[in-house]
Amino acid sequence: MLLGIVIHSALSYNLTDFGEAWPIRDPNARHIFADSIVFFINTFRMPIFFFLAGYFAVLLLQNRGLKKLIHNRFARIVLPFLIFWILLWPMINFSFCFSESFLSSGKDFSDVFTECRLLEYSFLPNSTFHLWFLYYLIFFTCLSVIITLMIGLLNVSLKTRFLNGSKAMIENSLGRVALFTSVIFLILFSLKTSKVEPSIRLTLDSCTFIFYFCFYILGWLVRKSEVSIHSFKKNAWFNFLIAIALLSVHGMLIIQLELPHNAYRLDFIFLSAVEISLFIFGITGLFIRYMSKRSTLMRYLSDSSYWVYLIHLPITAFIPSLFRDWPIPGILKLTLVICLTSIICFFTYHYLVRNSFIGKFLNGRKYATFDSLSNQTNP
């Protein structure tokens, strides 16, 4: 979730033109390094998120039952989506309007501010903007619940044989990479793309739905097969480094051949499938290996990540306009946007959210603003 700050800050300094998806572009500070950041993070961030979402949905189902799962997801996903979808809409509209106009027109700050302030905004948003992942997660949860109920009607021995077969393959470090790569390859091939761009439209996009639901189901399958994710620690560094190497080759091919990053080519589809699979097991394995011990800092970052992600977009969209006329490299501007956005997000979390009803609404409980940093004992 915290990488959302990085990727959305970098988009304003990309050489790539993302059109209406991200119209904010600094005319004086663009660098291919910003493109590399976006390409790198986009490869693994949401696949890992949906994989873990599916995994922990089953864990919640096993520990608390179906009713608790539905109640939890309604409280933690549906309500936050609906509330912040409406509340953030005016801020997001204004920040994008202001930065796009200010960076491209050369007008005075006050003139652009007045123009955007006087724009009329509809009460309900016409897109899901950066909350698209919550929107799709709602439907994934509903569909997975239906599938679970349907599977419950199947023959017990048939389910047992299927889960035992899945477990045997997933427990093997090479077998799980082969399984995930095959599934991802077939889906990308059938969708006729090597990269799936998330849709922020209110109407469900079939490509976005199918592609990310596959990771949700894969996470569901791993937990349902009773495979311990601690087994991902094996070969974690190898998986991660090979994924980095393949991604570098992938990126260089795109540049040399002057092709779009989602070009429909078998070699690109295969590279994407392998990269994503290796990143899932590499990054997850590394975090389990090095971040499993109790840590006040990591727990704090975890608790804050939901709020930080929800509010960061209008901030990352507005701040680049402040540096329009600064004669400094784009990389330095990018660093400033990331730092300032992070400071604002964490400041508001610590003093306005952590020990308030908002913190309880998002995370299920409040934390004392200061004492929790030293006394917190939750794993």
C-alpha positions in Angstrom: 0.0 0.0 0.0 2.8 2.4 0.9 4.3 1.9 -2.6 1.2 3.8 -3.9 3.0 7.0 -2.9 6.1 6.1 -4.9 4.3 5.0 -8.0 1.9 7.9 -8.2 4.6 10.4 -7.5 6.7 8.9 -10.3 4.0 9.1 -12.9 4.3 12.9 -13.1 7.9 12.6 -14.2 7.6 9.7 -16.7 8.7 10.0 -20.3 5.7 7.8 -21.1 2.5 9.7 -21.7 -0.3 8.0 -19.8 -3.0 10.2 -21.3 -6.2 10.7 -19.3 -5.1 8.0 -16.8 -2.4 10.4 -15.5 -2.6 13.8 -17.3 -0.1 15.5 -14.9 3.3 15.9 -16.4 6.1 18.2 -15.4 7.3 19.8 -18.8 10.8 20.5 -17.5 11.7 17.4 -15.5 11.1 13.9 -17.0 13.4 11.0 -16.6 13.5 7.4 -17.7 14.3 6.4 -14.1 10.7 7.4 -13.2 9.4 5.1 -16.0 11.6 2.3 -14.6 10.1 2.8 -11.1 6.5 2.5 -12.4 7.4 -0.5 -14.6 9.1 -2.3 -11.7 6.4 -1.7 -9.0 3.5 -2.3 -11.4 4.8 -5.8 -12.2 4.4 -7.2 -8.7 2.5 -4.8 -6.4 -1.2 -5.6 -7.1 -0.6 -9.3 -8.0 0.9 -9.8 -4.5 -1.8 -7.8 -2.9 -4.6 -9.9 -4.4 -2.7 -13.1 -3.7 -2.4 -12.2 0.0 -6.0 -11.0 0.0 -7.2 -14.4 -1.1 -4.9 -16.2 1.3 -6.0 -14.3 4.4 -9.7 -14.5 3.3 -9.5 -18.2 3.7 -7.6 -17.9 7.0 -10.4 -15.6 8.3 -13.0 -18.1 7.0 -11.3 -21.0 8.7 -10.8 -19.2 12.0 -14.1 -17.3 12.3 -16.6 -18.8 9.8 -18.5 -17.4 6.8 -20.6 -14.9 8.6 -17.6 -13.3 10.3 -15.8 -13.1 6.9 -18.7 -11.3 5.3 -19.1 -8.9 8.2 -15.3 -8.2 8.3 -15.1 -7.5 4.6 -18.2 -5.3 4.7 -16.7 -3.3 7.6 -13.1 -3.1 6.3 -13.7 -2.9 2.5 -17.2 -1.9 1.5 -17.8 0.9 3.9 -14.3 2.5 3.6 -14.7 2.3 -0.2 -18.1 4.0 -0.3 -17.2 6.7 2.3 -13.8 7.7 0.9 -14.9 7.3 -2.7 -17.4 10.2 -2.1 -15.2 12.3 0.3 -12.0 12.2 -1.7 -13.8 13.0 -5.0 -13.7 16.8 -4.8 -10.1 16.9 -3.6 -8.9 14.5 -6.4 -10.8 16.5 -9.0 -9.4 19.8 -7.8 -5.8 18.5 -7.5 -5.7 16.9 -10.9 -7.4 20.0 -12.5 -4.9 22.4 -10.9 -1.7 20.5 -11.5 -2.6 19.6 -15.1 -3.5 23.2 -16.0 -0.7 24.8 -14.0 2.0 22.6 -15.4 0.9 22.7 -19.0 -0.4 26.3 -19.4 2.2 28.5 -17.6 -0.6 30.5 -16.0 -0.2 32.2 -12.6 -0.9 30.1 -9.5 -3.8 32.2 -8.4 -5.5 32.2 -11.8 -5.4 28.4 -12.1 -6.5 28.0 -8.5 -9.6 30.2 -9.1 -10.5 28.3 -12.3 -10.3 24.9 -10.7 -12.0 26.0 -7.5 -15.0 27.3 -9.4 -15.5 24.1 -11.4 -18.7 22.2 -10.7 -18.3 18.6 -9.4 -20.9 15.9 -9.5 -21.9 14.5 -6.1 -21.1 11.0 -7.1 -17.7 10.2 -8.8 -17.7 8.9 -12.3 -14.7 6.5 -11.7 -13.1 4.6 -8.8 -9.7 6.4 -9.2 -7.1 4.8 -7.0 -9.7 2.9 -5.0 -10.3 0.5 -7.9 -8.6 -2.3 -6.0 -11.2 -2.1 -3.2 -14.0 -2.0 -5.7 -12.8 -5.2 -7.4 -12.0 -6.8 -4.0 -15.7 -6.5 -3.1 -16.7 -8.5 -6.1 -13.9 -11.0 -5.6 -15.0 -11.6 -2.1 -18.6 -12.1 -3.1 -17.7 -14.5 -5.9 -15.3 -16.5 -3.8 -18.0 -16.9 -1.1 -20.4 -18.3 -3.8 -17.7 -20.6 -5.1 -17.0 -21.8 -1.6 -20.7 -22.7 -1.1 -20.8 -24.5 -4.4 -17.6 -26.5 -3.6 -19.2 -27.5 -0.3 -21.7 -29.5 -2.4 -19.0 -31.5 -4.1 -17.9 -35.0 -3.2 -15.5 -34.9 -0.2 -13.0 -37.4 -1.7 -12.9 -35.3 -4.9 -12.1 -32.1 -3.0 -9.5 -34.0 -0.9 -7.7 -35.4 -4.0 -7.7 -31.9 -5.7 -6.3 -30.1 -2.6 -3.7 -32.9 -1.9 -2.5 -32.6 -5.5 -2.3 -28.8 -5.2 -0.5 -29.1 -2.0 2.1 -31.4 -3.4 2.8 -29.0 -6.3 2.8 -25.8 -4.2 5.0 -27.1 -1.5 7.7 -27.8 -4.1 9.6 -24.5 -4.8 9.9 -25.3 -8.6 6.4 -26.7 -8.8 4.7 -23.7 -7.5 6.6 -21.3 -9.8 5.7 -23.6 -12.7 2.0 -23.7 -11.7 1.7 -19.9 -11.2 3.6 -19.2 -14.4 1.4 -21.5 -16.4 -1.9 -20.0 -15.0 -0.7 -16.4 -15.5 0.6 -17.2 -19.0 -2.7 -18.7 -20.1 -4.7 -15.8 -18.8 -2.4 -13.1 -20.4 -2.5 -15.1 -23.7 -6.3 -15.3 -23.6 -6.6 -11.6 -22.8 -4.1 -10.8 -25.7 -1.8 -8.6 -23.7 1.5 -9.0 -21.8 0.4 -6.4 -19.1 -3.0 -5.7 -17.7 -3.7 -2.1 -16.9 -6.3 -1.8 -14.1 -9.6 -0.2 -15.0 -10.9 2.6 -12.9 -14.3 2.6 -14.6 -17.4 1.9 -12.5 -18.5 -0.8 -15.0 -16.4 -3.9 -14.4 -13.6 -4.5 -16.9 -13.3 -8.1 -17.9 -9.5 -8.0 -18.3 -9.0 -6.4 -14.9 -11.4 -8.7 -13.3 -10.1 -12.0 -14.8 -6.4 -11.2 -14.3 -6.5 -10.1 -10.7 -9.1 -12.6 -9.6 -6.7 -15.3 -10.7 -4.2 -14.1 -8.0 -7.0 -13.9 -5.4 -8.0 -17.6 -6.2 -4.3 -18.7 -6.2 -3.9 -17.2 -2.7 -7.2 -18.9 -1.7 -5.9 -22.2 -3.1 -2.5 -22.0 -1.3 -4.3 -21.5 2.1 -7.0 -24.1 1.3 -4.3 -26.6 0.5 -2.8 -26.0 3.9 0.5 -24.9 2.5 2.5 -22.8 4.9 3.7 -19.6 3.4 6.8 -20.0 5.5 7.9 -22.5 2.8 8.2 -19.5 0.6 11.4 -18.6 2.5 13.2 -21.3 0.5 14.9 -19.8 -2.6 13.4 -16.4 -1.8 16.5 -14.5 -2.7 17.0 -16.6 -5.8 13.5 -16.0 -7.0 13.7 -12.2 -6.3 17.0 -11.7 -8.0 16.0 -13.8 -11.1 12.8 -11.8 -11.3 14.9 -8.5 -11.3 17.1 -9.9 -14.0 14.2 -10.9 -16.2 12.5 -7.7 -15.7 15.6 -5.8 -16.7 15.8 -7.8 -19.9 12.1 -7.2 -20.5 12.5 -3.5 -20.0 15.5 -3.3 -22.4 13.6 -5.2 -25.1 10.7 -2.8 -24.8 13.0 0.2 -25.2 15.1 -1.3 -28.1 12.1 -2.5 -30.1 10.1 0.7 -29.3 7.1 -1.3 -28.3 4.4 -0.6 -25.7 4.9 -2.4 -22.4 1.7 -4.4 -22.9 2.6 -5.6 -26.4 0.9 -8.9 -27.4 4.0 -11.0 -28.0 4.6 -14.5 -26.7 8.1 -13.7 -25.4 6.7 -10.7 -23.4 3.8 -12.7 -22.1 6.1 -15.5 -21.0 8.5 -13.0 -19.3 5.6 -11.3 -17.5 4.2 -14.6 -16.2 7.6 -15.7 -14.9 8.5 -12.3 -13.4 5.2 -12.1 -11.5 5.4 -15.7 -10.2 9.0 -15.2 -9.0 8.2 -11.8 -7.4 5.2 -13.3 -5.5 7.4 -16.0 -3.9 10.5 -13.9 -3.7 9.1 -10.8 -2.1 6.7 -12.7 0.2 9.4 -15.1 1.2 11.9 -12.3 2.0 9.3 -10.5 4.1 8.5 -13.7 6.0 12.2 -14.3 6.5 13.2 -10.9 7.7 10.0 -9.2 8.9 8.2 -11.9 10.9 9.6 -10.9 14.3 7.7 -8.5 16.4 8.5 -4.9 15.4 7.0 -1.7 16.7 8.0 0.1 13.6 6.6 -2.5 11.1 3.4 -2.8 13.1 3.0 1.0 13.0 3.6 1.1 9.2 1.1 -1.7 8.8 -1.6 0.1 10.8 -1.0 3.3 9.0 -0.9 1.9 5.4 -4.6 1.9 4.9 -5.1 5.5 5.8 -1.9 6.6 3.9 -3.1 4.9 0.7 -6.6 6.3 0.9 -5.6 9.9 1.2 -2.2 10.1 -0.7 -3.5 10.5 -4.3 -4.7 14.1 -4.2 -1.5 15.0 -2.4 0.8 13.4 -4.9 -1.2 15.0 -7.7 -1.1 18.5 -6.2 2.5 18.8 -4.9 4.3 18.5 -8.4 2.8 21.8 -9.3 4.7 23.5 -6.5 8.0 22.7 -8.1 7.1 23.7 -11.7 9.6 26.5 -12.0 12.4 25.0 -9.8 15.5 24.4 -11.9 16.3 21.0 -10.4 16.4 17.5 -11.9 13.3 15.4 -12.2 14.7 12.8 -9.8 15.1 15.4 -7.1 11.6 16.7 -7.7 10.3 13.1 -7.5 12.1 12.6 -4.2 10.6 15.8 -2.8 7.1 14.8 -3.8 7.5 11.4 -2.1 8.9 12.9 1.1 6.4 15.7 1.4 3.5 13.3 0.7 4.7 10.8 3.2 5.1 13.5 5.9 1.6 14.8 5.4 0.1 11.3 5.3 1.9 10.0 8.4 1.4 13.3 10.3 -2.4 13.2 9.7 -2.5 9.5 10.6 -0.6 9.9 13.9 -2.4 13.0 15.2 -5.8 12.7 13.6 -6.5 9.1 12.9 -4.5 6.7 15.1 -6.4 7.4 18.3 -9.7 8.4 16.8 -12.9 6.8 15.5 -11.4 6.9 12.0 -8.5 4.6 13.1 -11.1 2.2 14.7 -13.2 2.4 11.5 -10.2 1.4 9.3 -8.3 -1.0 11.5 -10.9 -2.2 14.0 -9.3 -0.6 17.0 -7.7 2.6 18.3 -4.1 3.0 19.4 -2.8 5.6 21.9 -1.1 8.3 19.9 2.2 8.2 21.8 2.2 5.3 24.2 1.5 2.7 21.5 4.9 3.2 19.9 6.6 1.8 23.0 4.0 -0.4 24.6 2.4 -2.1 21.6 2.7 -5.9 21.7 0.5 -7.1 18.9 2.5 -9.3 16.5 
